[in-house]
Amino acid sequence: MQTDAMPSWRNVSEERRTFVTHLECGLSGEEVEADRLHGLSSIGRPFLVRYDLDSMAQSLSKETLAERPPDMWRYREFLPVRSIDNVLSLGECMTPLIPAPGVDGDLWIKDEGRLPTGSFKARGLCLAVSMAKELGVTRMAMPTNGNAGAAMAAYCRAAGIEAFVFCPDDTPETNIREIALQGARVYCVNGLINDCGKIVGDGKKAMGWFDASTLKEPYRIEGKKTMGLELAEQCGWHLPDAIFYPTGGGTGLIGMWKAFDELQAMGWIGSKRPKMIAVQASGCAPLVKAFDDGVEHADLWPDAHTMASGIRVPAAVGDFLILRAVRQSGGFAIAIDDEDIFAARDDMSRNGGMLLCPEGAATYAAWKAAVADGRISAQDRSILFNCASGLKYPMPRAGTTLDRHQPIDYGAMA
């Protein structure tokens, strides 16, 4: 018997087929066979997983979906893992959609900090490592600003795969210790995430590892796609007016856009799309510049800097996919100063009681800026993604010392 506490894939007793047909380069359309290990396409761009959506629509209904436990694997038909034995799970729950507390407007927060390892990176790495296990990978490596490395370390440990993680040396100490404690080899590099990525790429031959860098394998997108599936279901299969998404590598934005297209092809939603709004920090905003310049590819951002480390990505290999989704949706890209990011975090925590991570706070600051300049109405139904628990990041020092052996001046506390 299946219960709410039982993962939704546990009741599948036999080897299941998926609806995957092939992989397709997101830029050139090059097609390659599924069920083989792939990195980038022949032109160095990401592959996208394609499905037989007509057959999927005949095999799965919204009613069947609604009866399943509220976890990520409820969407198993939309995902590429073929063997149940290769499905990894650390408890990937359906994350709550919360009315933004203390805010005058139709604003909601999708709180991804409730996932394993405390961030939305669990979605993508759960799928990527499950597929790596299925395809026989025994060693993986990635560059990270923190949370992705923690997620890969956890799922690699669950899969019995060796993990090597390379972080900028100013990555929050909590992330570095978390990665190491979960069994990965972690290295701190005197550079940015793209510098770490070069070390991973250059080491493939010598170390024999699979490069799990953002969008350099096809399956993190599929895991992040579940954010869009989940959001559509939580909104009664009527998509919101706008999505503010903290955008570094942009896997989640690409994944949600892909999810919406697949749901429409299955007849589950109509053609309406939210405005997809890519939120970056002013100190690292290559996609904002590319959007404003009207181009499809973003130049490497020089001297990238921001305290919101998760969106400090000077170059994104999937830049064209991000920019296409933003433009096709009628959305925009917006850069936020660090000062405004932390002011937004303080505002939400002190006035609303919800502690956002810096990247999530950037989306709140972006929403306020967009409402102020008229690009979004406060009455538009808007979704912010709080991509990680705020507890994973440094916070201001606080607390007043009391000596219990001395008289307490309670009047001073008033």
Steps between C-alpha positions, in 0.01 A plus 500: 500500500628845410488771764590867498827406669589252224683644195277492192736276304508223761172352380637440149590133526644437156760644266324802357533648158526871456365714221845629401558488124836675452717796598512818295750787494319812620674715237563291188229235532758219474341175621680222687395170647365487853636249756859593424731730696504847346654833592461798270396474136751504214483881495553528875141578601256325737291201405131494589312176574204440270194283574209335322250741653197358315562158656563659837169684483321171432675329793473765771216721617482790743271288716757220525769751582291654776478165681877468537707612801624862484858441389713563195469144370122538462600637157693185408348477149650841423845379609761288320613236752401159364587259782340537842825367646674817385252746650665692783302679766585689816143620548439755223174653621254719315612840626238741636362800316459767768328841482779752552452616862462870567478590129224702333457313174428163340847368576588140584823331606597152382721392787760260360699506823285209625671254263784263592832684551293815550477625142338454160825350374372171645249471215755520221771295666257229609422443132854550372648251746216251450571506127875482560439184704281358225764572235786347697684811621726432798663841552353851462641851531351847495573866567261664746426816692389274785151350490536293183816342636322410823218338306733305273702382799186370673356317199838360393542360850155339472592357158849379593661737249823688577451878509754779444384857561683826420388826667616862484700557816248754631214249490305508830677276751173323581481374142861382492463305825167355387654373175790338685280348770289332233801316368625705205855617442472878510759749373498878548632688196633857485257601227134500393271216399611516137861456617389197699321372191823516300672281758218246470513503120879478486500209746260270314769297326735474797230424759242316293213690654175603337464878474177591679535876448176694452338402167804296393285192553133472398325394818523781754251686284259207537525513877456876509208461259300360790480853643282595203291184520448551872417869463245430227332234714498721811341780298218273380656467152469876442843660485578822688560836335871525581787293637803672653789258486855544641710430194860384495532200270123522446426126504174547690368774274575286194348196670176676594459636147549147366246364750237751389551406134466130583185557705342696214590228250320250727193724518535564873543878471434762234735733318514766772847538650628698797744778435833335574718752682870421535639663815873563527729705724637830368853375558444198275229560240605355163147395409356841586752664267428249223125554542538877488731475198255280313748217444464125546832425670653673803862606524713390794438747784827658618583531871185318611410582860193471723427369847217296349748227406248269335445745213865596459540322166702706249398286200216253442525229234120507465480879462302480174239270657452737794472807277258328262267407785514850645425666165235253384315547828501878483718508808825681570836473673577724796812571707482577873767665716630302796383779731143451378527121522586509868248774571235273348619207711478712815157632403354152441651346812421785743160592364383166363684249716645315200877472460591506131836399360683788324403371155136470607518848648624624161171386347303688764704814436444451126125468549492823700706679235281369217181607678651844566591558135177351363635190329286286731182588685477414868168332407669266251540155650876475538716215629839547666740210531678481833759256375661398831463521873619834635666307781775385261641852462690738729277730703579819692635457851231548762417455866555702816709347776343455844684408818265277699697572817414871482162674541305497168381842386166402348413864445782524244334225297181698443 
